[in-house]
Amino acid sequence: MSNKKVAINGFGRIGRLAFKSLIKRDNV
């Protein structure tokens, strides 16, 4: 269970970073 939580947390982190970079690209 903890492994799944860590994986989800990691995915959320990467997703947020990608989303931020995407927004930055759109703005620029």
C-alpha positions as CSV (number, residue, x, y, z in Angstrom):
1,M,0.0,0.0,0.0
2,S,2.8,2.4,1.0
3,N,4.5,1.6,-2.3
4,K,1.4,2.6,-4.3
5,K,1.1,5.9,-2.3
6,V,4.8,6.7,-3.1
7,A,4.3,6.0,-6.8
8,I,1.1,8.1,-6.9
9,N,3.0,10.9,-5.0
10,G,5.9,10.7,-7.5
11,F,3.6,10.7,-10.5
12,G,1.7,13.8,-9.1
13,R,5.0,15.6,-8.6
14,I,6.1,14.8,-12.2
15,G,2.7,15.7,-13.5
16,R,2.7,19.0,-11.7
17,L,6.2,19.8,-13.1
18,A,5.2,18.9,-16.6
19,F,2.0,21.0,-16.3
20,K,4.0,24.0,-15.0
21,S,6.4,23.7,-17.9
22,L,3.5,23.4,-20.3
23,I,1.9,26.6,-19.0
24,K,5.3,28.3,-19.2
25,R,5.7,27.3,-22.8
26,D,2.2,28.5,-23.6
27,N,2.9,31.9,-21.9
28,V,6.2,32.2,-23.8
